[in-house]
Amino acid sequence: MADNKGGRDKQARDAERRQQERDVATELERGDEKEPPVEAAELGDFETELEAMNFPTTGTEIVATLGDHTIESVKGSYRVEDIVPETDEETFDSPAAVRVQVQRPTVAAAMKRVVESSETLRNTEFSWSQRKAYEMTFQELSAIDADDDDEGITAISDWVVDQIREKETLPASRAVRRQAAKFCRANGYEVRVDEWLGI
């Protein structure tokens, strides 16, 4: 491959795609999920229609095709359109990538708000690594305040969306973690320094 801007950009895209594939595989294999996952049996017709779609596909196409499907979880019912960002910038390489999204609906709903809000920003790329850091923060909040209607996830996703609107930029993942840690400590949750939120 030529050592020029186009070649380097392609290498970066390929590396990010490979990382996404590894992350999806890891998520599917994990047995210690923070948010209780939606059981595969609950996905039924959704799975059948999802497998019939052509991949890669966008969030917009998934919402157009499957948006009315309801996913039942231990935390309530969610329509697919409530947890998949309706944007062409959100690309899913396989049914497994979509499955990972819908099996953690609380985190997915928060990420949908953030992703869709980030689309209002000009010349801003919401990188895969930054997105994963946001998701990890929401997952940690889900585990910490599991009995409190996910008020931490709501508070931090509100804060991120406000930052996007007011400052017209995506907050750094470290700033999101710091805000989440501040929320936890203010609400009596212990955050150790060796944890993700221990910043």
PEWOGI-V997424 format. One record per residue. N is the residue number from 0. OMEGA is omega in degrees with one decimal (* if undefined). Layout:
# PEWOGI-V997424
n=N omega=OMEGA
n=N omega=OMEGA
This chain:
# PEWOGI-V997424
n=0 omega=-178.0
n=1 omega=178.4
n=2 omega=176.6
n=3 omega=-176.0
n=4 omega=179.9
n=5 omega=179.2
n=6 omega=178.7
n=7 omega=177.5
n=8 omega=179.0
n=9 omega=177.8
n=10 omega=179.8
n=11 omega=178.7
n=12 omega=179.3
n=13 omega=179.4
n=14 omega=179.4
n=15 omega=178.3
n=16 omega=178.7
n=17 omega=177.9
n=18 omega=177.7
n=19 omega=-179.7
n=20 omega=177.5
n=21 omega=-179.5
n=22 omega=179.0
n=23 omega=179.1
n=24 omega=179.2
n=25 omega=-179.7
n=26 omega=-178.7
n=27 omega=-177.3
n=28 omega=-173.1
n=29 omega=177.2
n=30 omega=-176.0
n=31 omega=-176.9
n=32 omega=178.8
n=33 omega=177.2
n=34 omega=179.8
n=35 omega=-175.3
n=36 omega=173.2
n=37 omega=179.5
n=38 omega=-179.1
n=39 omega=-179.6
n=40 omega=-179.3
n=41 omega=-175.1
n=42 omega=172.9
n=43 omega=-176.6
n=44 omega=178.4
n=45 omega=179.4
n=46 omega=-177.6
n=47 omega=-179.5
n=48 omega=178.0
n=49 omega=-179.8
n=50 omega=-179.3
n=51 omega=-179.1
n=52 omega=175.1
n=53 omega=179.6
n=54 omega=0.2
n=55 omega=179.0
n=56 omega=-176.4
n=57 omega=174.7
n=58 omega=179.0
n=59 omega=-179.0
n=60 omega=179.0
n=61 omega=179.1
n=62 omega=179.6
n=63 omega=-176.3
n=64 omega=-171.0
n=65 omega=-172.6
n=66 omega=-177.4
n=67 omega=179.3
n=68 omega=178.4
n=69 omega=177.1
n=70 omega=179.3
n=71 omega=176.3
n=72 omega=179.0
n=73 omega=-178.6
n=74 omega=178.2
n=75 omega=-179.8
n=76 omega=179.2
n=77 omega=170.4
n=78 omega=-178.8
n=79 omega=-179.4
n=80 omega=177.9
n=81 omega=-174.8
n=82 omega=176.3
n=83 omega=179.9
n=84 omega=-180.0
n=85 omega=-177.5
n=86 omega=176.7
n=87 omega=179.6
n=88 omega=178.9
n=89 omega=-176.5
n=90 omega=177.4
n=91 omega=-176.3
n=92 omega=-174.8
n=93 omega=173.7
n=94 omega=180.0
n=95 omega=179.5
n=96 omega=177.8
n=97 omega=-179.7
n=98 omega=178.0
n=99 omega=-179.2
n=100 omega=-172.6
n=101 omega=-179.6
n=102 omega=174.5
n=103 omega=-170.0
n=104 omega=-178.7
n=105 omega=177.7
n=106 omega=-178.7
n=107 omega=179.6
n=108 omega=177.9
n=109 omega=-179.9
n=110 omega=177.5
n=111 omega=178.7
n=112 omega=-177.3
n=113 omega=-178.2
n=114 omega=-179.0
n=115 omega=176.7
n=116 omega=-178.5
n=117 omega=179.7
n=118 omega=178.5
n=119 omega=-177.5
n=120 omega=177.0
n=121 omega=174.6
n=122 omega=178.8
n=123 omega=177.7
n=124 omega=175.8
n=125 omega=-172.8
n=126 omega=179.3
n=127 omega=-177.8
n=128 omega=178.3
n=129 omega=178.4
n=130 omega=179.8
n=131 omega=178.0
n=132 omega=175.9
n=133 omega=-178.9
n=134 omega=179.2
n=135 omega=177.8
n=136 omega=178.6
n=137 omega=178.2
n=138 omega=178.0
n=139 omega=177.7
n=140 omega=178.4
n=141 omega=179.8
n=142 omega=-176.2
n=143 omega=-175.9
n=144 omega=-176.4
n=145 omega=-177.7
n=146 omega=-173.5
n=147 omega=176.7
n=148 omega=176.3
n=149 omega=-179.7
n=150 omega=177.7
n=151 omega=178.3
n=152 omega=179.3
n=153 omega=-178.3
n=154 omega=-176.6
n=155 omega=176.6
n=156 omega=174.4
n=157 omega=-179.2
n=158 omega=179.8
n=159 omega=-179.8
n=160 omega=177.1
n=161 omega=178.4
n=162 omega=178.6
n=163 omega=-178.1
n=164 omega=-173.6
n=165 omega=-175.2
n=166 omega=179.4
n=167 omega=175.9
n=168 omega=174.3
n=169 omega=176.5
n=170 omega=177.2
n=171 omega=-178.6
n=172 omega=177.5
n=173 omega=178.3
n=174 omega=178.4
n=175 omega=177.1
n=176 omega=180.0
n=177 omega=179.6
n=178 omega=178.7
n=179 omega=178.2
n=180 omega=178.5
n=181 omega=177.7
n=182 omega=-177.6
n=183 omega=-177.8
n=184 omega=179.1
n=185 omega=-178.4
n=186 omega=173.1
n=187 omega=177.4
n=188 omega=179.2
n=189 omega=175.2
n=190 omega=179.8
n=191 omega=-177.0
n=192 omega=179.8
n=193 omega=177.7
n=194 omega=-179.5
n=195 omega=-178.4
n=196 omega=-177.7
n=197 omega=-172.9
n=198 omega=*
